Amino acid sequence: MRRIATLLTALAIAAIAHNAVAQEAPPVSPPTTVDPAKGLPEWEKIYAVFSHPRCASCHVEDDHPRWSGEHYGGTRFHAFNVQRGEDGSGFGNAGLRCTTCHFDSNSNVLHGPPGAPNWHLAPVEMAWWEKSSAEVCAQIKDPARNGDRTLEEVADHIRDDKLVAWGWAPGPGREPAPGSAEETFQALQNWAASGSPCPSN
């Protein structure tokens, strides 16, 4: 009986030790296969949207949004000395917040102030104005520069955020971003499924 008890105790200790090791070991994820032939054409669709002035003019590193009037996307700054804001929030300076002129919807007047909920500049770490395709691609994959999002969350943000959606419905007299939010969402999904390859330049 004593031998059986000793054997059972040894087996129990071995099982506990095995379980402890199993719990400490992190799960091993299968390596992601990168397929540039499938992924890069999807990225080109995404970059066509991200680099379009309708989107990029609010993704700037400095304190001034780019003007989206007759020469939208050029080197002109927004009129009225509109700035990011001393607090860095992107919502403008006190006394001249973005929402002073930009409401929750577009003005019905031709070239009147555009509008969407939560109107503001993108955070400075998410700036990609005039950056190359390779630079923006690396940025979108970096949580420190994409709003601390996974690629799945980036895709959801593009599809679901009402301010982002404004880029495809910018109001009278304004050229929209190419494609649609749903198409860009799908391109992001396809790109991620292909290993999210980036171009060389």
C-alpha atoms as an extended CHARMM CRD file, in Angstrom:
* protein
*
       201  EXT
         1         1  MET       CA              0.0000000000        0.0000000000        0.0000000000  PROA      1               0.0000000000
         2         2  ARG       CA              2.8610000000        2.3270000000        0.8930000000  PROA      2               0.0000000000
         3         3  ARG       CA              4.4680000000        1.7220000000       -2.5240000000  PROA      3               0.0000000000
         4         4  ILE       CA              1.1860000000        2.4570000000       -4.3030000000  PROA      4               0.0000000000
         5         5  ALA       CA              0.7330000000        5.6650000000       -2.3060000000  PROA      5               0.0000000000
         6         6  THR       CA              4.3100000000        6.7230000000       -3.1100000000  PROA      6               0.0000000000
         7         7  LEU       CA              3.7650000000        5.9820000000       -6.7930000000  PROA      7               0.0000000000
         8         8  LEU       CA              0.5120000000        7.9480000000       -6.8520000000  PROA      8               0.0000000000
         9         9  THR       CA              2.1950000000       10.8940000000       -5.1200000000  PROA      9               0.0000000000
        10        10  ALA       CA              5.0360000000       10.8720000000       -7.6550000000  PROA      10              0.0000000000
        11        11  LEU       CA              2.5760000000       10.7670000000      -10.5300000000  PROA      11              0.0000000000
        12        12  ALA       CA              0.6130000000       13.6740000000       -9.0680000000  PROA      12              0.0000000000
        13        13  ILE       CA              3.7880000000       15.7570000000       -8.6360000000  PROA      13              0.0000000000
        14        14  ALA       CA              4.8200000000       15.0080000000      -12.2270000000  PROA      14              0.0000000000
        15        15  ALA       CA              1.3900000000       16.0140000000      -13.5330000000  PROA      15              0.0000000000
        16        16  ILE       CA              1.4670000000       19.2760000000      -11.5700000000  PROA      16              0.0000000000
        17        17  ALA       CA              4.9550000000       20.0700000000      -12.8770000000  PROA      17              0.0000000000
        18        18  HSD       CA              3.8970000000       19.2820000000      -16.4450000000  PROA      18              0.0000000000
        19        19  ASN       CA              0.8500000000       21.5570000000      -16.1840000000  PROA      19              0.0000000000
        20        20  ALA       CA              2.9350000000       24.3770000000      -14.7190000000  PROA      20              0.0000000000
        21        21  VAL       CA              5.3880000000       24.2070000000      -17.6140000000  PROA      21              0.0000000000
        22        22  ALA       CA              2.5180000000       24.0670000000      -20.1070000000  PROA      22              0.0000000000
        23        23  GLN       CA              0.9150000000       27.1350000000      -18.5440000000  PROA      23              0.0000000000
        24        24  GLU       CA              4.1720000000       29.1280000000      -18.5660000000  PROA      24              0.0000000000
        25        25  ALA       CA              4.9430000000       28.4230000000      -22.2170000000  PROA      25              0.0000000000
        26        26  PRO       CA              3.3460000000       31.0220000000      -24.5090000000  PROA      26              0.0000000000
        27        27  PRO       CA              1.2130000000       29.7120000000      -27.3520000000  PROA      27              0.0000000000
        28        28  VAL       CA              3.1160000000       29.3870000000      -30.5910000000  PROA      28              0.0000000000
        29        29  SER       CA              1.4240000000       31.1080000000      -33.5060000000  PROA      29              0.0000000000
        30        30  PRO       CA              1.9700000000       29.7060000000      -36.9710000000  PROA      30              0.0000000000
        31        31  PRO       CA              4.1800000000       31.9620000000      -39.0690000000  PROA      31              0.0000000000
        32        32  THR       CA              2.2970000000       34.3860000000      -41.2750000000  PROA      32              0.0000000000
        33        33  THR       CA              2.8880000000       33.8140000000      -44.9600000000  PROA      33              0.0000000000
        34        34  VAL       CA              3.5030000000       37.0550000000      -46.8160000000  PROA      34              0.0000000000
        35        35  ASP       CA              2.1530000000       36.9950000000      -50.3590000000  PROA      35              0.0000000000
        36        36  PRO       CA              3.2510000000       40.1850000000      -52.1670000000  PROA      36              0.0000000000
        37        37  ALA       CA              1.5180000000       39.1130000000      -55.3870000000  PROA      37              0.0000000000
        38        38  LYS       CA             -1.8440000000       39.2410000000      -53.6080000000  PROA      38              0.0000000000
        39        39  GLY       CA             -1.1220000000       41.8320000000      -50.9560000000  PROA      39              0.0000000000
        40        40  LEU       CA              0.5740000000       44.6600000000      -52.8570000000  PROA      40              0.0000000000
        41        41  PRO       CA             -2.3240000000       45.2720000000      -55.2980000000  PROA      41              0.0000000000
        42        42  GLU       CA             -4.6080000000       45.5530000000      -52.2520000000  PROA      42              0.0000000000
        43        43  TRP       CA             -2.1960000000       47.9910000000      -50.6160000000  PROA      43              0.0000000000
        44        44  GLU       CA             -2.2200000000       50.1420000000      -53.7770000000  PROA      44              0.0000000000
        45        45  LYS       CA             -5.9910000000       50.5360000000      -53.3740000000  PROA      45              0.0000000000
        46        46  ILE       CA             -5.5240000000       51.5150000000      -49.7240000000  PROA      46              0.0000000000
        47        47  TYR       CA             -2.7370000000       53.9940000000      -50.4310000000  PROA      47              0.0000000000
        48        48  ALA       CA             -4.8090000000       55.6200000000      -53.1930000000  PROA      48              0.0000000000
        49        49  VAL       CA             -7.3300000000       56.4880000000      -50.4650000000  PROA      49              0.0000000000
        50        50  PHE       CA             -4.8900000000       57.3930000000      -47.6870000000  PROA      50              0.0000000000
        51        51  SER       CA             -2.7730000000       59.6250000000      -49.9380000000  PROA      51              0.0000000000
        52        52  HSD       CA             -5.7340000000       61.3510000000      -51.5560000000  PROA      52              0.0000000000
        53        53  PRO       CA             -5.8890000000       64.9930000000      -50.4100000000  PROA      53              0.0000000000
        54        54  ARG       CA             -9.4450000000       64.4470000000      -49.1820000000  PROA      54              0.0000000000
        55        55  CYS       CA             -7.9310000000       62.2490000000      -46.4510000000  PROA      55              0.0000000000
        56        56  ALA       CA             -4.2890000000       63.2790000000      -46.2340000000  PROA      56              0.0000000000
        57        57  SER       CA             -4.9290000000       67.0030000000      -45.7730000000  PROA      57              0.0000000000
        58        58  CYS       CA             -5.9700000000       66.2890000000      -42.1700000000  PROA      58              0.0000000000
        59        59  HSD       CA             -3.1000000000       63.8470000000      -41.5310000000  PROA      59              0.0000000000
        60        60  VAL       CA             -0.3670000000       66.4860000000      -41.2090000000  PROA      60              0.0000000000
        61        61  GLU       CA              2.6420000000       66.7440000000      -38.9140000000  PROA      61              0.0000000000
        62        62  ASP       CA              2.5520000000       70.4890000000      -38.3720000000  PROA      62              0.0000000000
        63        63  ASP       CA             -0.1500000000       72.5550000000      -36.7110000000  PROA      63              0.0000000000
        64        64  HSD       CA             -2.0680000000       73.5610000000      -39.8320000000  PROA      64              0.0000000000
        65        65  PRO       CA             -4.5660000000       71.5310000000      -41.8450000000  PROA      65              0.0000000000
        66        66  ARG       CA             -4.1670000000       71.9100000000      -45.5890000000  PROA      66              0.0000000000
        67        67  TRP       CA             -6.7150000000       74.0020000000      -47.4020000000  PROA      67              0.0000000000
        68        68  SER       CA             -9.3120000000       71.9860000000      -49.2650000000  PROA      68              0.0000000000
        69        69  GLY       CA            -10.6370000000       74.7130000000      -51.5310000000  PROA      69              0.0000000000
        70        70  GLU       CA             -9.7830000000       75.2730000000      -55.1770000000  PROA      70              0.0000000000
        71        71  HSD       CA             -6.2560000000       73.9420000000      -54.7550000000  PROA      71              0.0000000000
        72        72  TYR       CA             -7.0320000000       71.3070000000      -52.1570000000  PROA      72              0.0000000000
        73        73  GLY       CA             -4.0640000000       69.1240000000      -51.3540000000  PROA      73              0.0000000000
        74        74  GLY       CA             -1.5780000000       71.7750000000      -52.4000000000  PROA      74              0.0000000000
        75        75  THR       CA              0.8010000000       73.6900000000      -50.1980000000  PROA      75              0.0000000000
        76        76  ARG       CA             -1.8040000000       76.1860000000      -48.9990000000  PROA      76              0.0000000000
        77        77  PHE       CA             -2.7680000000       76.1240000000      -45.3570000000  PROA      77              0.0000000000
        78        78  HSD       CA             -6.3080000000       76.3590000000      -44.0650000000  PROA      78              0.0000000000
        79        79  ALA       CA             -7.6110000000       79.9260000000      -44.0350000000  PROA      79              0.0000000000
        80        80  PHE       CA             -8.1410000000       81.9650000000      -40.8430000000  PROA      80              0.0000000000
        81        81  ASN       CA             -4.8760000000       80.6530000000      -39.3390000000  PROA      81              0.0000000000
        82        82  VAL       CA             -6.6500000000       77.5220000000      -38.1370000000  PROA      82              0.0000000000
        83        83  GLN       CA             -4.2590000000       75.4320000000      -36.0320000000  PROA      83              0.0000000000
        84        84  ARG       CA             -4.1050000000       72.0610000000      -34.3220000000  PROA      84              0.0000000000
        85        85  GLY       CA             -4.4490000000       73.6180000000      -30.8790000000  PROA      85              0.0000000000
        86        86  GLU       CA             -2.0210000000       74.4470000000      -28.1180000000  PROA      86              0.0000000000
        87        87  ASP       CA             -3.0550000000       71.3010000000      -26.2560000000  PROA      87              0.0000000000
        88        88  GLY       CA             -2.1460000000       69.1930000000      -29.3010000000  PROA      88              0.0000000000
        89        89  SER       CA             -5.6440000000       67.7360000000      -29.4340000000  PROA      89              0.0000000000
        90        90  GLY       CA             -6.2770000000       68.5110000000      -33.0870000000  PROA      90              0.0000000000
        91        91  PHE       CA             -9.5480000000       70.2520000000      -32.2200000000  PROA      91              0.0000000000
        92        92  GLY       CA             -8.1420000000       73.7810000000      -32.6230000000  PROA      92              0.0000000000
        93        93  ASN       CA             -7.1660000000       76.5890000000      -30.2990000000  PROA      93              0.0000000000
        94        94  ALA       CA             -9.4830000000       77.9570000000      -27.6450000000  PROA      94              0.0000000000
        95        95  GLY       CA            -11.8190000000       80.4670000000      -29.2570000000  PROA      95              0.0000000000
        96        96  LEU       CA            -11.3420000000       78.9110000000      -32.6950000000  PROA      96              0.0000000000
        97        97  ARG       CA            -12.1940000000       75.2600000000      -32.3200000000  PROA      97              0.0000000000
        98        98  CYS       CA            -12.8470000000       73.2380000000      -35.4690000000  PROA      98              0.0000000000
        99        99  THR       CA            -16.4850000000       72.9120000000      -34.4740000000  PROA      99              0.0000000000
       100       100  THR       CA            -16.9090000000       76.6860000000      -34.6000000000  PROA      100             0.0000000000
       101       101  CYS       CA            -17.4590000000       76.2800000000      -38.3570000000  PROA      101             0.0000000000
       102       102  HSD       CA            -17.6040000000       72.5220000000      -38.9340000000  PROA      102             0.0000000000
       103       103  PHE       CA            -20.8370000000       71.0070000000      -37.6860000000  PROA      103             0.0000000000
       104       104  ASP       CA            -22.0990000000       67.4050000000      -37.7140000000  PROA      104             0.0000000000
       105       105  SER       CA            -23.0480000000       67.5630000000      -41.3880000000  PROA      105             0.0000000000
       106       106  ASN       CA            -22.0330000000       69.3830000000      -44.5640000000  PROA      106             0.0000000000
       107       107  SER       CA            -23.3300000000       72.8160000000      -45.3840000000  PROA      107             0.0000000000
       108       108  ASN       CA            -25.8670000000       72.7300000000      -48.2090000000  PROA      108             0.0000000000
       109       109  VAL       CA            -24.2540000000       75.8130000000      -49.7510000000  PROA      109             0.0000000000
       110       110  LEU       CA            -21.7220000000       75.2090000000      -52.5180000000  PROA      110             0.0000000000
       111       111  HSD       CA            -18.2360000000       75.4290000000      -50.9400000000  PROA      111             0.0000000000
       112       112  GLY       CA            -19.8170000000       76.0120000000      -47.5270000000  PROA      112             0.0000000000
       113       113  PRO       CA            -18.0840000000       74.4930000000      -44.4950000000  PROA      113             0.0000000000
       114       114  PRO       CA            -17.9850000000       70.7080000000      -44.6620000000  PROA      114             0.0000000000
       115       115  GLY       CA            -19.0250000000       68.8110000000      -41.5880000000  PROA      115             0.0000000000
       116       116  ALA       CA            -19.0570000000       65.4660000000      -39.8140000000  PROA      116             0.0000000000
       117       117  PRO       CA            -19.2530000000       64.3930000000      -36.1680000000  PROA      117             0.0000000000
       118       118  ASN       CA            -16.1260000000       64.9920000000      -34.0930000000  PROA      118             0.0000000000
       119       119  TRP       CA            -14.3910000000       67.1790000000      -36.7140000000  PROA      119             0.0000000000
       120       120  HSD       CA            -10.6520000000       67.5200000000      -35.9600000000  PROA      120             0.0000000000
       121       121  LEU       CA             -7.1580000000       66.8810000000      -37.2500000000  PROA      121             0.0000000000
       122       122  ALA       CA             -5.7140000000       63.4000000000      -36.9480000000  PROA      122             0.0000000000
       123       123  PRO       CA             -3.2200000000       62.9520000000      -34.0810000000  PROA      123             0.0000000000
       124       124  VAL       CA              0.2640000000       64.0440000000      -35.0970000000  PROA      124             0.0000000000
       125       125  GLU       CA              1.6390000000       60.4980000000      -34.7460000000  PROA      125             0.0000000000
       126       126  MET       CA             -0.8290000000       59.4880000000      -37.4710000000  PROA      126             0.0000000000
       127       127  ALA       CA              0.4580000000       62.0950000000      -39.9230000000  PROA      127             0.0000000000
       128       128  TRP       CA              1.2570000000       60.8710000000      -43.4330000000  PROA      128             0.0000000000
       129       129  TRP       CA              0.8850000000       63.9860000000      -45.5800000000  PROA      129             0.0000000000
       130       130  GLU       CA              3.1950000000       63.6540000000      -48.6330000000  PROA      130             0.0000000000
       131       131  LYS       CA              4.7730000000       60.4400000000      -47.3100000000  PROA      131             0.0000000000
       132       132  SER       CA              5.6770000000       57.6430000000      -49.7010000000  PROA      132             0.0000000000
       133       133  SER       CA              3.6450000000       54.4830000000      -50.0570000000  PROA      133             0.0000000000
       134       134  ALA       CA              6.3140000000       52.4970000000      -48.1870000000  PROA      134             0.0000000000
       135       135  GLU       CA              6.3620000000       55.0130000000      -45.3300000000  PROA      135             0.0000000000
       136       136  VAL       CA              2.5890000000       55.0230000000      -44.8860000000  PROA      136             0.0000000000
       137       137  CYS       CA              2.4750000000       51.2260000000      -45.1240000000  PROA      137             0.0000000000
       138       138  ALA       CA              4.9940000000       50.8340000000      -42.3040000000  PROA      138             0.0000000000
       139       139  GLN       CA              3.1310000000       53.4440000000      -40.2800000000  PROA      139             0.0000000000
       140       140  ILE       CA             -0.2550000000       51.7430000000      -40.5870000000  PROA      140             0.0000000000
       141       141  LYS       CA              1.2290000000       48.5130000000      -39.2090000000  PROA      141             0.0000000000
       142       142  ASP       CA              2.8100000000       50.2850000000      -36.2190000000  PROA      142             0.0000000000
       143       143  PRO       CA              0.4310000000       50.6020000000      -33.2070000000  PROA      143             0.0000000000
       144       144  ALA       CA              2.4750000000       53.5610000000      -31.9460000000  PROA      144             0.0000000000
       145       145  ARG       CA              1.5520000000       55.4350000000      -35.1330000000  PROA      145             0.0000000000
       146       146  ASN       CA             -1.8810000000       54.1050000000      -36.0400000000  PROA      146             0.0000000000
       147       147  GLY       CA             -3.8650000000       54.9310000000      -32.9200000000  PROA      147             0.0000000000
       148       148  ASP       CA             -2.7970000000       51.7630000000      -31.0520000000  PROA      148             0.0000000000
       149       149  ARG       CA             -4.8490000000       49.5740000000      -33.3710000000  PROA      149             0.0000000000
       150       150  THR       CA             -4.4920000000       46.1070000000      -34.8220000000  PROA      150             0.0000000000
       151       151  LEU       CA             -4.9310000000       45.8900000000      -38.5980000000  PROA      151             0.0000000000
       152       152  GLU       CA             -8.4300000000       44.5190000000      -37.9830000000  PROA      152             0.0000000000
       153       153  GLU       CA             -9.1890000000       47.5890000000      -35.8810000000  PROA      153             0.0000000000
       154       154  VAL       CA             -7.7270000000       49.8860000000      -38.5460000000  PROA      154             0.0000000000
       155       155  ALA       CA            -10.1110000000       48.3170000000      -41.0680000000  PROA      155             0.0000000000
       156       156  ASP       CA            -13.0520000000       48.7530000000      -38.6840000000  PROA      156             0.0000000000
       157       157  HSD       CA            -12.0700000000       52.3830000000      -38.0820000000  PROA      157             0.0000000000
       158       158  ILE       CA            -12.0580000000       53.1100000000      -41.8180000000  PROA      158             0.0000000000
       159       159  ARG       CA            -15.4410000000       51.4660000000      -42.3140000000  PROA      159             0.0000000000
       160       160  ASP       CA            -17.2560000000       52.7210000000      -39.2110000000  PROA      160             0.0000000000
       161       161  ASP       CA            -15.8990000000       56.1390000000      -38.1700000000  PROA      161             0.0000000000
       162       162  LYS       CA            -18.2460000000       58.9100000000      -39.3360000000  PROA      162             0.0000000000
       163       163  LEU       CA            -15.4900000000       61.4860000000      -39.7070000000  PROA      163             0.0000000000
       164       164  VAL       CA            -13.4910000000       59.0940000000      -41.8990000000  PROA      164             0.0000000000
       165       165  ALA       CA            -16.6500000000       58.3800000000      -43.9080000000  PROA      165             0.0000000000
       166       166  TRP       CA            -16.8960000000       62.0960000000      -44.7280000000  PROA      166             0.0000000000
       167       167  GLY       CA            -13.9800000000       61.6130000000      -47.1590000000  PROA      167             0.0000000000
       168       168  TRP       CA            -16.3690000000       59.7870000000      -49.4920000000  PROA      168             0.0000000000
       169       169  ALA       CA            -19.1880000000       62.3160000000      -49.0380000000  PROA      169             0.0000000000
       170       170  PRO       CA            -17.4050000000       65.6890000000      -48.7350000000  PROA      170             0.0000000000
       171       171  GLY       CA            -20.2890000000       67.8550000000      -49.8640000000  PROA      171             0.0000000000
       172       172  PRO       CA            -21.1400000000       69.9320000000      -52.9320000000  PROA      172             0.0000000000
       173       173  GLY       CA            -18.2810000000       70.8330000000      -55.2490000000  PROA      173             0.0000000000
       174       174  ARG       CA            -15.6800000000       68.5890000000      -53.5970000000  PROA      174             0.0000000000
       175       175  GLU       CA            -13.9950000000       65.5460000000      -55.0880000000  PROA      175             0.0000000000
       176       176  PRO       CA            -14.4710000000       62.4830000000      -52.8670000000  PROA      176             0.0000000000
       177       177  ALA       CA            -11.7760000000       59.9800000000      -52.0040000000  PROA      177             0.0000000000
       178       178  PRO       CA            -11.6050000000       57.0550000000      -54.4600000000  PROA      178             0.0000000000
       179       179  GLY       CA            -13.8000000000       54.0100000000      -53.9650000000  PROA      179             0.0000000000
       180       180  SER       CA            -15.8420000000       53.6920000000      -50.7870000000  PROA      180             0.0000000000
       181       181  ALA       CA            -15.4140000000       52.9550000000      -47.0950000000  PROA      181             0.0000000000
       182       182  GLU       CA            -16.5870000000       49.3700000000      -47.6320000000  PROA      182             0.0000000000
       183       183  GLU       CA            -14.1810000000       48.8250000000      -50.5240000000  PROA      183             0.0000000000
       184       184  THR       CA            -11.2930000000       50.2130000000      -48.4900000000  PROA      184             0.0000000000
       185       185  PHE       CA            -12.2970000000       48.0500000000      -45.5270000000  PROA      185             0.0000000000
       186       186  GLN       CA            -12.2570000000       44.9920000000      -47.7900000000  PROA      186             0.0000000000
       187       187  ALA       CA             -8.8860000000       45.9560000000      -49.2830000000  PROA      187             0.0000000000
       188       188  LEU       CA             -7.4540000000       46.2550000000      -45.7620000000  PROA      188             0.0000000000
       189       189  GLN       CA             -8.8600000000       42.8350000000      -44.8850000000  PROA      189             0.0000000000
       190       190  ASN       CA             -7.3880000000       41.2860000000      -48.0240000000  PROA      190             0.0000000000
       191       191  TRP       CA             -4.0450000000       43.0020000000      -47.4930000000  PROA      191             0.0000000000
       192       192  ALA       CA             -3.8020000000       41.7660000000      -43.8900000000  PROA      192             0.0000000000
       193       193  ALA       CA             -4.7620000000       38.2310000000      -44.9670000000  PROA      193             0.0000000000
       194       194  SER       CA             -1.8830000000       38.3410000000      -47.4660000000  PROA      194             0.0000000000
       195       195  GLY       CA              0.6200000000       39.1120000000      -44.7120000000  PROA      195             0.0000000000
       196       196  SER       CA              0.3720000000       42.9380000000      -45.0870000000  PROA      196             0.0000000000
       197       197  PRO       CA              3.3430000000       43.3490000000      -47.4450000000  PROA      197             0.0000000000
       198       198  CYS       CA              4.7600000000       46.8200000000      -48.0020000000  PROA      198             0.0000000000
       199       199  PRO       CA              6.2110000000       48.2650000000      -51.2060000000  PROA      199             0.0000000000
       200       200  SER       CA              9.8960000000       49.1350000000      -51.3750000000  PROA      200             0.0000000000
       201       201  ASN       CA              9.2970000000       52.8250000000      -51.9690000000  PROA      201             0.0000000000
